């Protein structure tokens, strides 16, 4: 067992609250997905962690003028199968805390991302609010977004 880690991301306020055992540890300025690349609201879970991760937009179907290929994105934590991550985004520090400019990921300064990465465990919960795009049940560990009644109806118990 261990401490409870819950991260509350508000896409409208451009902030992430980091709670440990229900106590607010830090509020971090962030950026999330811009128009056309809206970050999903709902409950997500840290699926994998990477000290450094290549992020190539072609792998998630983003091409043309919006294409990118970044060889070494630091402190990346996967939240969805479709490619939403929390990660260091030094290129967007000027927008963190004030605007959403990403392709759906949650960007933090390198310092804040390193701090968060060091304390995060696979399975930690990240709650997103502030967008009109809901999280789905089949995009990673999306079961957290089902009501108990829905979850039970889909189980062997019916």
C-alpha positions in Angstrom: 0.0 0.0 0.0 1.1 3.6 0.3 0.0 7.1 0.1 -3.0 8.1 -2.0 -2.0 10.4 -4.9 -4.7 12.2 -6.7 -4.0 14.9 -9.3 -6.8 17.3 -10.1 -6.4 19.1 -13.5 -8.7 22.0 -14.3 -8.3 22.8 -18.0 -10.1 26.1 -17.7 -8.0 27.4 -14.8 -4.8 25.9 -16.3 -3.8 24.3 -13.0 -3.1 20.9 -11.5 -3.6 20.3 -7.8 -1.4 17.6 -6.4 -3.1 15.9 -3.4 -1.4 13.3 -1.1 -3.7 11.5 1.3 -6.2 14.3 0.6 -3.9 17.1 1.5 -2.9 19.7 -1.1 0.8 19.5 -1.6 1.2 21.9 -4.6 -0.7 23.7 -7.4 1.1 23.6 -10.7 0.5 25.8 -13.7 -0.2 23.6 -16.8 -1.5 23.7 -20.3 -3.8 21.2 -21.9 -5.3 20.6 -25.4 -6.0 23.5 -27.7 -9.1 23.8 -29.9 -9.3 20.8 -32.2 -7.2 18.7 -29.7 -9.2 19.0 -26.6 -8.0 17.0 -23.6 -10.7 14.6 -22.3 -12.4 15.4 -19.0 -12.9 12.5 -16.5 -10.9 10.2 -14.4 -7.6 8.8 -15.8 -4.9 6.6 -14.3 -1.2 6.7 -14.8 -0.6 3.7 -17.1 3.2 3.9 -17.8 6.1 6.2 -17.0 9.1 7.2 -19.2 12.1 9.3 -18.2 12.4 10.1 -21.8 9.9 9.4 -24.6 9.8 10.0 -28.3 6.5 11.7 -29.3 5.7 11.4 -33.0 2.3 12.9 -34.0 2.0 10.4 -36.9 1.5 7.6 -34.3 -1.8 9.3 -33.2 -2.9 10.4 -36.6 -1.8 14.1 -36.4 -0.1 15.2 -39.6 0.2 18.3 -41.9 0.8 21.7 -40.3 0.2 20.2 -36.8 2.7 17.4 -37.1 5.6 17.1 -34.6 8.3 14.6 -33.8 10.1 15.2 -30.5 12.9 12.7 -29.7 13.3 13.2 -26.0 10.2 14.5 -24.1 11.2 14.2 -20.5 9.2 12.9 -17.5 6.3 11.5 -19.6 3.4 9.6 -17.9 0.8 7.9 -20.2 -2.8 8.4 -19.2 -4.7 7.1 -22.2 -4.2 4.5 -25.0 -4.9 7.3 -27.5 -1.8 9.2 -26.4 -2.6 11.7 -23.7 0.3 12.2 -21.4 1.5 14.4 -18.5 5.0 15.5 -19.4 7.6 18.3 -19.4 6.9 20.8 -22.0 9.6 23.5 -21.8 8.4 24.9 -25.2 5.1 26.0 -23.6 6.2 27.4 -20.3 4.9 30.9 -21.4 1.4 29.5 -21.8 1.3 27.3 -18.7 -1.1 28.7 -16.2 -2.9 30.8 -18.8 -3.7 29.1 -22.1 -4.2 25.6 -23.6 -1.8 25.1 -26.5 -1.0 21.4 -26.6 -2.2 18.6 -28.8 -4.1 17.0 -25.9 -1.3 16.3 -23.4 -0.8 18.1 -20.1 2.4 20.2 -20.2 4.4 21.3 -17.2 7.7 23.0 -16.8 10.6 20.6 -16.7 11.2 21.3 -13.0 7.6 20.7 -12.1 7.4 17.6 -14.3 10.5 16.1 -12.7 9.1 16.6 -9.2 5.7 15.1 -10.1 7.3 12.2 -12.0 9.5 11.3 -9.0 6.6 10.9 -6.7 4.1 9.3 -9.1 3.4 5.6 -9.2 1.6 3.6 -11.9 -2.1 3.6 -10.9 -2.2 7.1 -9.5 -5.4 8.9 -10.3 -5.7 12.0 -12.4 -9.1 13.8 -12.5 -9.7 16.2 -15.4 -12.4 18.9 -15.5 -13.0 21.9 -17.6 -13.5 20.5 -21.1 -16.5 19.4 -23.2 -14.8 16.2 -24.3 -15.5 13.3 -22.0 -13.2 10.4 -21.2 -14.4 7.0 -22.6 -14.4 3.7 -20.9 -12.2 2.0 -23.6 -9.3 4.5 -23.7 -6.8 3.1 -21.2 -8.0 2.4 -17.7 -11.3 4.2 -18.4 -13.5 2.0 -16.1 -13.1 4.8 -13.5 -15.6 6.8 -15.5 -18.4 4.3 -15.2 -21.0 4.5 -12.4 -21.1 1.5 -10.1 -24.4 0.5 -11.7 -22.8 0.6 -15.2 -19.7 -1.3 -14.0 -21.7 -4.0 -12.3 -24.0 -4.4 -15.3 -21.0 -5.2 -17.4 -19.6 -7.7 -15.0 -20.3 -11.4 -14.6 -22.7 -10.5 -11.7 -24.9 -8.5 -14.1 
